[in-house]
């Protein structure tokens, strides 16, 4: 049976580029009636965490990329975590040692650095080979095991890029078991793809130069390799690779502007507000640490939005899962006929490896925002409510306490005037807490003699209304709209007083949902202050 797989390392959240790889594998398997495997490659004991693994599973499920085999589905409980498969790897490594295809190495990091320095001085690339001079003799310290790479040209028959040949002198003897006893990525991925029956491997082009190593391991172990297809990378619009470091770069730029603007050059005030030490901030700014969690904390403290990179970032920014999937599918894949907004079923019907391009794609955030708005406007109210509640789960906006009935009313108000749920959440905050007033709007519409006169006329009109349903409020609103020489001028003063700004959903729906007490108290507060 045809099988694809997605095998992320749990060293952080799921990168949106990884999500695209998962999507392509999922589409390919579903399109051809195969199976899609999810495997967690957690052999990096220093960087891998259970929290990251759980987050990846959560992100995959949020995207709707369900797997046929993997954690919680099929097989044994831990079969799809590499850290639980050490016995299998060790048996295979011992076979390679016995067959003379692998060997022990004893160099310390310092010795390896000295060997590299010799090659650097000779302006030659460092390639560790079994027959090279200067290899260390057996020691009592920890050892690694290397694979004896054949000295020959190796051609990859790639389903996207065509034949790609790597010359013999570009190979080196890769480490397949580290000194801590864990296998390296190169070995574990081959062992697991074979054991799990993977027939097709779709992965990013950054792995292309790893493939000759994997093909050589397949041959040494006597196995048939899968079909490989290397997809284009995901780049920013400025042609830089889309990376998690984009967050730290943006944070540093924002912090430099903050320090200049506030004269907080040593970041002492920021340290207090962010509850970190000035030394931590200074180390971050000096690029001595690349801590994305610290970057997020500092950015949040100064009100700086960092670029979305991980799937969770986009979820917290209020994008719909289907919109994000649709958008990332088109980065490097051309479904034909200039199609853009595609349902999941349409993607399944149209997807093929042959229609994946060779050149790197661009992540156009403006286009994603536009597409998300299209999805919002086309969605049913039930679909929108489910998506909004998923957004609320991972954010801390005031609408967290709202009932489903209130959320439905808000969605009806904002559906045609928002591109993301975060945009709606920011704009509807005044329904749940005191508004943050737009000073320009206050000066123009409220803090004037005319504005105050309007509010004094409006208050008794609304105070006389006891039934606060829209139908009962309609006559009062019509009366308010007729005040003054210019139709709507009074209503604009009222809008600023109750919502905080000059733009809001229709005023009748706004005050009906806001409620009688909040509406009247906000009007009264402005009247009393003048």
C-alpha positions in Angstrom: 0.0 0.0 0.0 1.1 3.5 -0.8 2.2 5.4 2.4 3.4 8.9 3.1 4.6 10.4 6.4 5.2 13.6 8.2 8.0 13.3 10.8 8.6 16.5 12.8 11.1 17.0 15.6 9.5 18.2 18.8 11.9 21.0 19.5 9.3 23.8 19.3 6.0 24.6 17.8 5.0 23.4 14.3 6.5 25.8 11.7 4.1 26.8 8.9 6.6 25.4 6.4 6.4 22.0 8.2 2.6 22.3 8.1 2.8 22.6 4.3 4.9 19.5 4.1 2.4 17.7 6.2 -0.4 18.9 4.0 1.3 17.8 0.8 1.9 14.3 2.3 -1.7 14.2 3.6 -3.1 15.2 0.2 -1.0 12.8 -1.7 -2.0 9.8 0.5 -5.7 10.8 0.4 -5.6 11.4 -3.3 -4.2 7.9 -4.1 -6.1 6.0 -1.5 -3.0 5.4 0.6 -2.2 6.0 4.3 -0.7 9.0 6.1 1.7 8.4 9.0 2.7 10.9 11.7 5.9 10.1 13.5 7.7 12.1 16.2 11.5 12.2 15.7 12.6 12.9 19.2 16.2 11.6 19.2 17.6 15.0 20.1 17.5 14.6 23.8 18.7 18.1 24.5 16.1 20.0 22.5 13.1 17.7 22.3 10.3 18.2 24.8 7.0 16.4 25.5 5.3 19.8 25.5 6.4 20.4 21.9 5.3 17.0 20.8 1.9 17.6 22.3 1.7 21.0 20.7 2.5 19.5 17.3 -0.3 17.0 17.6 -2.7 19.8 18.7 -1.7 21.9 15.7 -2.1 19.0 13.3 -5.6 18.3 14.6 -6.5 22.0 14.5 -5.5 22.0 10.8 -7.7 18.9 10.2 -4.7 16.8 9.1 -5.7 13.5 10.7 -3.3 10.6 10.5 -3.9 6.9 9.8 -1.0 5.7 11.8 0.9 7.6 14.6 0.5 8.7 18.2 -2.9 7.7 19.5 -3.8 6.0 16.3 -2.8 2.4 15.2 0.3 0.5 16.3 1.7 0.3 19.8 1.4 3.2 22.3 4.9 4.4 21.8 5.7 3.0 18.4 5.7 6.3 16.6 8.2 8.1 19.0 11.8 7.4 18.0 13.0 7.7 21.5 11.1 4.5 22.3 12.6 2.5 19.4 16.2 2.4 20.5 16.4 -1.4 20.6 15.4 -1.6 16.9 18.1 1.0 15.9 20.8 -0.8 17.9 20.1 -4.1 16.3 20.5 -2.6 12.8 23.6 -0.7 13.8 25.2 -3.9 15.1 24.4 -5.5 11.8 26.2 -2.7 9.9 29.2 -3.1 12.2 29.3 -6.8 11.7 29.1 -6.4 7.9 31.9 -3.8 8.0 29.6 -1.0 6.8 30.0 1.0 10.0 32.8 1.7 12.5 33.6 3.3 15.8 35.2 6.7 16.1 36.9 8.2 19.1 37.7 11.9 18.3 37.0 14.5 21.0 35.3 17.7 19.8 38.7 19.4 20.2 40.4 16.8 17.9 37.7 17.2 15.3 38.1 21.0 15.4 41.8 20.5 14.8 41.2 18.2 11.9 38.8 20.7 10.4 41.4 23.5 10.8 43.8 21.5 8.6 41.3 21.3 5.8 40.3 24.9 6.2 44.0 26.0 5.9 44.3 23.9 2.7 41.0 25.5 1.5 39.4 22.1 1.1 36.0 21.0 2.5 36.2 18.8 5.5 34.9 15.3 4.7 35.4 12.7 7.4 36.4 9.4 5.8 37.4 6.0 7.3 40.7 6.0 5.4 41.7 9.6 6.2 45.0 10.2 8.1 45.0 11.6 11.6 42.0 9.5 12.9 42.1 9.0 16.7 43.1 5.7 18.3 40.7 3.9 20.7 40.2 5.8 24.0 38.3 5.2 27.1 35.9 8.1 26.5 32.6 8.0 24.6 32.5 6.9 21.1 30.3 7.5 18.1 29.5 5.1 15.2 29.9 6.3 11.6 28.6 4.8 8.4 31.2 3.9 5.8 29.8 5.9 2.9 30.6 4.4 -0.5 33.0 6.5 -2.6 30.9 6.8 -5.7 28.6 9.2 -7.4 25.0 8.8 -6.2 22.0 9.9 -8.3 18.7 10.8 -6.8 15.7 10.2 -9.1 13.5 13.0 -7.6 9.8 13.0 -8.5 9.9 16.9 -8.7 13.4 17.9 -9.5 14.3 15.0 -11.8 17.8 13.3 -11.6 20.2 15.0 -9.2 23.7 13.6 -8.9 26.0 14.1 -5.9 29.7 13.4 -6.7 31.7 10.9 -4.7 34.0 13.6 -3.3 31.1 15.4 -1.7 30.2 12.5 0.6 31.5 11.9 4.1 31.0 9.2 6.7 28.0 10.3 8.6 27.5 9.6 12.3 24.7 7.1 12.8 24.9 6.7 16.6 25.8 9.5 18.9 27.9 9.1 22.1 24.7 9.2 24.2 23.6 6.0 22.5 20.8 7.7 20.4 20.7 7.4 16.7 21.1 10.4 14.5 18.4 11.7 12.3 19.9 10.1 9.2 19.9 6.6 10.5 16.6 6.7 12.4 14.7 8.2 9.5 15.8 5.4 7.2 15.1 2.6 9.7 11.6 4.0 10.5 10.6 4.7 6.9 11.4 1.1 6.1 9.8 -0.4 9.2 6.6 1.6 8.7 6.3 0.8 5.0 6.7 4.4 3.8 6.7 4.3 -0.1 6.8 8.1 -0.9 8.7 10.8 1.0 7.7 14.4 0.2 10.0 16.8 2.1 11.5 20.2 1.6 14.5 20.8 -0.7 16.7 21.6 2.3 16.8 17.8 2.8 18.0 17.1 -0.8 21.6 16.7 0.1 20.7 14.3 2.9 19.1 11.9 0.4 22.3 10.3 -1.0 23.2 9.4 2.6 19.8 7.8 3.0 20.0 5.9 -0.3 23.4 4.5 0.7 22.0 3.3 4.0 19.1 1.6 2.2 21.5 -0.2 0.0 23.8 -1.2 2.8 20.8 -2.7 4.7 19.4 -4.5 1.7 16.2 -2.5 1.5 14.2 -0.9 -1.4 14.2 3.0 -0.9 11.0 5.0 -1.2 10.3 7.5 -4.0 11.6 10.9 -3.0 10.1 14.3 -3.9 11.7 17.5 -2.6 9.4 20.5 -2.4 10.3 24.1 -2.8 11.1 26.1 0.3 8.9 28.8 1.8 10.5 32.3 1.6 9.4 35.7 2.9 8.5 38.4 0.4 12.0 39.8 0.6 13.5 36.5 -0.6 14.8 35.5 2.8 14.0 32.0 4.1 10.9 32.0 6.4 12.5 31.1 9.7 11.7 31.2 13.5 14.5 33.7 13.7 12.3 36.2 12.0 10.7 36.7 15.4 13.9 37.4 17.2 15.0 39.8 14.4 11.7 41.7 14.6 11.8 41.8 18.4 15.3 43.3 18.4 14.4 45.9 15.8 11.3 46.8 17.9 13.3 47.0 21.1 15.9 49.3 19.6 13.1 51.6 18.5 11.5 51.4 22.0 14.8 52.2 23.7 15.3 55.3 21.5 11.7 56.4 21.9 11.7 56.1 25.7 15.3 56.8 26.6 15.4 53.4 28.3 18.8 52.6 26.9 19.7 50.0 29.5 16.2 48.4 29.4 15.9 48.8 33.1 12.2 50.0 32.9 11.3 47.3 30.4 12.9 44.6 32.6 10.7 45.6 35.5 7.6 45.6 33.3 8.5 42.3 31.6 9.6 40.7 34.9 13.0 39.7 33.6 16.5 41.0 34.4 18.2 43.8 32.4 21.1 41.4 31.8 18.7 38.9 30.0 17.5 41.7 27.7 21.0 42.9 27.0 22.2 39.4 26.2 19.3 39.0 23.8 20.0 42.3 22.1 23.7 41.4 21.8 22.6 38.1 20.0 24.2 36.0 22.7 20.9 34.2 23.1 18.2 33.6 20.5 15.3 32.9 22.9 12.0 33.1 21.0 10.0 32.9 24.3 11.9 35.9 25.7 11.4 37.7 22.4 7.6 37.1 22.7 7.5 38.3 26.3 9.4 41.5 25.5 7.4 42.2 22.4 4.2 41.7 24.3 5.3 44.1 27.0 5.9 47.0 24.5 2.9 46.2 22.4 4.9 44.9 19.4 3.4 42.3 17.1 5.9 39.7 15.9 5.5 38.0 12.5 3.6 34.7 12.6 5.8 31.8 11.8 4.4 28.8 13.7 0.9 27.4 13.1 0.0 28.4 16.7 0.9 32.0 15.8 -1.7 32.0 13.0 -4.3 30.4 15.1 -3.8 33.1 17.8 -4.0 35.8 15.1 -7.4 34.6 14.2 -7.0 32.8 10.9 -9.3 29.9 10.0 -7.6 26.5 9.6 -9.0 25.9 6.1 -7.9 29.3 4.9 -4.4 28.8 6.2 -4.3 25.3 4.5 -5.6 26.7 1.2 -3.0 29.5 1.3 0.1 27.3 2.1 -1.0 24.7 -0.4 -0.5 27.3 -3.2 3.1 28.1 -2.1 4.9 25.9 -4.6 1.9 24.1 -6.0 -0.1 25.2 -9.0 -3.6 23.6 -9.3 -4.1 25.2 -12.7 -6.6 27.7 -14.3 -5.5 30.4 -11.8 -7.5 28.8 -9.0 -7.0 30.4 -5.6 -9.8 29.8 -3.1 -10.1 26.0 -3.0 -12.1 23.8 -0.7 -10.3 20.9 0.9 -12.2 18.5 -1.4 -11.0 20.6 -4.4 -7.4 20.4 -3.3 -7.8 16.6 -2.9 -9.2 16.3 -6.4 -6.5 18.4 -8.0 -3.3 17.6 -6.1 -0.4 15.7 -7.7 3.3 15.7 -7.3 3.7 16.6 -11.0 2.0 20.0 -10.4 4.5 21.0 -7.6 7.0 23.5 -8.8 10.8 23.6 -8.5 11.3 27.2 -7.4 10.9 28.6 -3.9 7.5 30.1 -3.0 6.8 33.4 -1.3 4.7 33.8 1.8 2.4 36.8 1.0 0.8 37.8 4.3 -1.5 40.3 2.6 -2.9 37.6 0.3 -3.4 35.3 3.3 -5.3 38.0 5.1 -7.5 38.6 2.0 -8.1 34.8 1.7 -9.0 34.5 5.3 -11.6 37.2 4.9 -13.1 35.4 2.0 -13.4 32.2 4.1 -15.0 34.1 6.9 -17.6 35.6 4.6 -18.4 32.3 2.9 -18.6 30.3 6.2 -21.9 29.4 7.8 -22.7 30.8 11.3 -22.1 27.3 12.9 -18.7 27.1 11.1 -17.7 30.6 12.2 -18.8 30.0 15.8 -16.7 26.8 16.0 -13.7 28.6 14.5 -14.1 31.6 16.8 -14.3 29.4 19.9 -11.1 27.6 18.8 -9.4 31.1 18.5 -10.7 32.0 22.0 -9.2 28.8 23.5 -5.7 30.1 22.7 -6.1 33.8 23.4 -7.0 36.1 26.3 -9.4 38.6 24.8 -12.3 39.8 26.9 -14.9 37.9 24.8 -13.6 34.7 26.4 -16.5 35.0 28.9 -19.2 35.5 26.3 -22.0 33.0 25.7 -22.6 31.3 22.4 -25.6 33.5 21.8 -23.5 36.7 22.3 -20.7 35.3 20.1 -23.3 34.7 17.3 -24.5 38.2 17.6 -21.0 39.6 17.4 -20.2 37.4 14.4 -23.3 38.6 12.6 -22.2 42.2 13.2 -18.5 41.8 12.2 -18.6 39.0 9.6 -18.5 41.5 6.7 -16.1 43.9 8.3 -13.2 41.7 9.5 -10.4 39.7 8.0 -9.4 37.8 11.1 -10.9 36.9 14.4 -8.2 38.9 16.2 -9.4 42.0 14.3 -12.9 41.4 15.6 -11.7 40.7 19.1 -9.8 44.0 19.3 -12.7 46.0 17.9 -15.5 44.4 20.0 -13.7 44.8 23.3 -15.9 47.7 24.3 -18.8 45.3 24.7 -17.1 43.7 27.7 -15.0 46.4 29.3 -14.7 50.2 29.3 -13.6 51.5 25.9 -10.2 52.8 25.1 -11.2 56.1 23.6 -9.8 57.5 20.4 -8.8 61.0 21.4 -9.2 62.4 17.9 -12.8 61.0 17.7 -13.5 62.4 21.2 -12.2 65.9 20.2 -14.2 65.9 16.9 -17.5 64.4 17.9 -17.9 64.6 21.7 -15.8 67.3 23.3 -17.6 70.0 21.4 -20.6 72.2 22.3 -22.6 70.5 19.6 -21.5 67.0 20.7 -22.4 67.7 24.3 -25.8 69.1 23.3 -26.5 66.0 21.3 -25.6 63.7 24.3 -27.9 65.7 26.6 -30.7 65.2 24.1 -30.0 61.5 23.5 -29.8 60.5 27.1 -33.5 61.1 28.1 -34.7 59.5 24.8 -32.9 56.3 25.6 -33.6 56.5 29.3 -37.3 56.4 28.6 -36.9 53.0 26.8 -37.4 50.0 29.1 -37.6 47.3 26.6 -34.1 47.0 25.2 -34.7 44.7 22.3 -33.9 46.1 18.8 -37.5 46.3 17.8 -38.3 48.4 20.8 -35.2 50.6 20.4 -35.9 51.4 16.7 -38.2 54.4 17.3 -35.7 55.9 19.7 -32.9 55.5 17.2 -34.9 57.1 14.5 -35.5 60.1 16.8 -31.8 60.3 17.6 -30.9 60.2 13.9 -33.2 63.1 13.2 -31.4 65.4 15.8 -29.5 68.3 14.4 -29.3 69.8 10.9 -27.1 67.0 9.6 -28.6 63.5 9.7 -26.5 61.1 11.8 -24.4 63.8 13.5 -26.0 63.1 16.9 -25.6 59.3 16.3 -21.9 59.8 15.7 -21.4 61.5 19.0 -23.3 58.7 20.7 -21.2 56.1 18.8 -18.0 57.5 20.2 -19.4 57.8 23.7 -20.5 54.2 23.9 -17.9 52.4 21.8 -14.7 54.6 22.1 -14.3 55.3 18.4 -15.9 56.7 15.3 -16.3 53.3 13.7 -18.5 50.5 15.0 -21.2 48.1 13.7 -24.6 49.6 13.2 -25.5 51.6 16.2 -28.9 50.0 16.8 -27.4 46.5 17.0 -24.5 47.9 19.0 -26.5 49.4 21.9 -28.9 46.5 21.9 -26.1 44.0 22.5 -24.2 46.4 24.8 -27.2 46.6 27.1 -29.2 49.4 28.7 -27.0 49.9 31.8 -23.7 50.2 30.0 -25.1 52.4 27.2 -26.7 54.9 29.6 -23.8 54.9 32.1 -21.3 55.8 29.3 -23.5 58.5 28.0 -24.0 59.9 31.5 -20.2 59.8 32.2 -19.5 62.1 29.2 -22.3 64.5 30.1 -21.3 64.6 33.8 -17.6 65.4 32.9 -18.6 68.6 31.1 
